[in-house]
Amino acid sequence: MEYTIEFEGKSWNCRHGGPFDRGSADSYYGRDFDPHCYVGRTGDILVDKENLTPDEIVEYTKGYEYNEMFGEKKDWG
């Protein structure tokens, strides 16, 4: 399922496995900033930082920043 989030004056695609989704997930789980995404859904073909486009790195960054600002963090309790 695809949906968008409005953040910093732009509509970001939140496709599962996409750059924005992966950035927000890394923030949620307390992982380090490490731009990446997947072709298809999470767990399909990984695209690492060296193979991302500049726009995909921006999308990942915005996803990470969005969750840092508005999101929750995983309670490892």
Short mmCIF file of the C-alpha atoms (twelve columns), coordinates in Angstrom:
data_MODEL
# 
_entry.id   MODEL 
# 
loop_
_atom_site.group_PDB 
_atom_site.id 
_atom_site.type_symbol 
_atom_site.label_atom_id 
_atom_site.label_alt_id 
_atom_site.label_comp_id 
_atom_site.label_asym_id 
_atom_site.label_seq_id 
_atom_site.Cartn_x 
_atom_site.Cartn_y 
_atom_site.Cartn_z 
_atom_site.pdbx_PDB_model_num 
ATOM 1  C CA . MET A 1  0.000  0.000  0.000  1 
ATOM 2  C CA . GLU A 2  1.319  3.414  -0.930 1 
ATOM 3  C CA . TYR A 3  0.552  6.640  0.861  1 
ATOM 4  C CA . THR A 4  2.172  10.027 1.241  1 
ATOM 5  C CA . ILE A 5  3.185  12.281 4.117  1 
ATOM 6  C CA . GLU A 6  3.371  16.053 3.884  1 
ATOM 7  C CA . PHE A 7  6.626  17.272 5.425  1 
ATOM 8  C CA . GLU A 8  8.562  20.479 4.906  1 
ATOM 9  C CA . GLY A 9  6.277  21.610 2.104  1 
ATOM 10 C CA . LYS A 10 6.564  18.447 0.028  1 
ATOM 11 C CA . SER A 11 4.575  15.255 -0.371 1 
ATOM 12 C CA . TRP A 12 6.805  12.209 0.330  1 
ATOM 13 C CA . ASN A 13 5.992  8.738  -1.003 1 
ATOM 14 C CA . CYS A 14 5.933  6.282  1.903  1 
ATOM 15 C CA . ARG A 15 6.020  3.076  -0.144 1 
ATOM 16 C CA . HIS A 16 7.003  0.151  2.069  1 
ATOM 17 C CA . GLY A 17 10.697 -0.403 1.404  1 
ATOM 18 C CA . GLY A 18 11.163 2.987  -0.243 1 
ATOM 19 C CA . PRO A 19 13.737 5.539  0.921  1 
ATOM 20 C CA . PHE A 20 11.373 7.631  3.095  1 
ATOM 21 C CA . ASP A 21 9.979  4.481  4.727  1 
ATOM 22 C CA . ARG A 22 13.445 3.072  5.446  1 
ATOM 23 C CA . GLY A 23 14.651 6.371  6.926  1 
ATOM 24 C CA . SER A 24 11.667 6.609  9.241  1 
ATOM 25 C CA . ALA A 25 12.033 2.945  10.229 1 
ATOM 26 C CA . ASP A 26 15.719 3.350  11.051 1 
ATOM 27 C CA . SER A 27 14.863 6.300  13.288 1 
ATOM 28 C CA . TYR A 28 11.974 4.403  14.918 1 
ATOM 29 C CA . TYR A 29 14.173 1.420  15.773 1 
ATOM 30 C CA . GLY A 30 17.034 3.606  17.002 1 
ATOM 31 C CA . ARG A 31 19.339 2.579  14.183 1 
ATOM 32 C CA . ASP A 32 22.109 4.768  12.820 1 
ATOM 33 C CA . PHE A 33 21.537 7.007  9.826  1 
ATOM 34 C CA . ASP A 34 22.396 4.706  6.896  1 
ATOM 35 C CA . PRO A 35 20.684 5.586  3.598  1 
ATOM 36 C CA . HIS A 36 19.289 2.579  1.732  1 
ATOM 37 C CA . CYS A 37 16.040 1.295  0.260  1 
ATOM 38 C CA . TYR A 38 14.615 -1.769 -1.458 1 
ATOM 39 C CA . VAL A 39 13.466 -2.482 -4.973 1 
ATOM 40 C CA . GLY A 40 9.957  -3.626 -4.213 1 
ATOM 41 C CA . ARG A 41 9.017  -4.226 -0.596 1 
ATOM 42 C CA . THR A 42 11.319 -4.396 2.410  1 
ATOM 43 C CA . GLY A 43 13.353 -7.578 2.192  1 
ATOM 44 C CA . ASP A 44 13.429 -7.664 -1.604 1 
ATOM 45 C CA . ILE A 45 16.501 -6.363 -3.449 1 
ATOM 46 C CA . LEU A 46 18.546 -4.013 -1.230 1 
ATOM 47 C CA . VAL A 47 19.916 -0.789 -2.723 1 
ATOM 48 C CA . ASP A 48 22.768 0.529  -0.558 1 
ATOM 49 C CA . LYS A 49 24.001 4.108  -0.251 1 
ATOM 50 C CA . GLU A 50 26.566 3.754  -3.013 1 
ATOM 51 C CA . ASN A 51 23.799 2.878  -5.481 1 
ATOM 52 C CA . LEU A 52 21.153 5.390  -4.426 1 
ATOM 53 C CA . THR A 53 20.410 8.462  -6.484 1 
ATOM 54 C CA . PRO A 54 20.878 11.878 -4.843 1 
ATOM 55 C CA . ASP A 55 17.065 12.211 -4.721 1 
ATOM 56 C CA . GLU A 56 16.732 8.851  -2.939 1 
ATOM 57 C CA . ILE A 57 19.291 9.948  -0.342 1 
ATOM 58 C CA . VAL A 58 17.231 13.103 0.241  1 
ATOM 59 C CA . GLU A 59 14.064 10.969 0.607  1 
ATOM 60 C CA . TYR A 60 15.756 8.679  3.147  1 
ATOM 61 C CA . THR A 61 17.057 11.722 5.045  1 
ATOM 62 C CA . LYS A 62 13.597 13.310 5.168  1 
ATOM 63 C CA . GLY A 63 12.067 10.053 6.415  1 
ATOM 64 C CA . TYR A 64 14.670 9.869  9.179  1 
ATOM 65 C CA . GLU A 65 14.159 13.547 10.084 1 
ATOM 66 C CA . TYR A 66 10.372 13.184 10.028 1 
ATOM 67 C CA . ASN A 67 10.397 10.348 12.538 1 
ATOM 68 C CA . GLU A 68 12.948 12.114 14.722 1 
ATOM 69 C CA . MET A 69 10.634 15.138 14.835 1 
ATOM 70 C CA . PHE A 70 7.154  13.588 14.985 1 
ATOM 71 C CA . GLY A 71 7.455  9.836  15.329 1 
ATOM 72 C CA . GLU A 72 7.664  7.361  18.093 1 
ATOM 73 C CA . LYS A 73 10.609 5.248  19.130 1 
ATOM 74 C CA . LYS A 74 10.535 1.501  19.655 1 
ATOM 75 C CA . ASP A 75 10.202 0.638  23.334 1 
ATOM 76 C CA . TRP A 76 12.730 -2.130 23.818 1 
ATOM 77 C CA . GLY A 77 11.401 -2.327 27.404 1 
# 
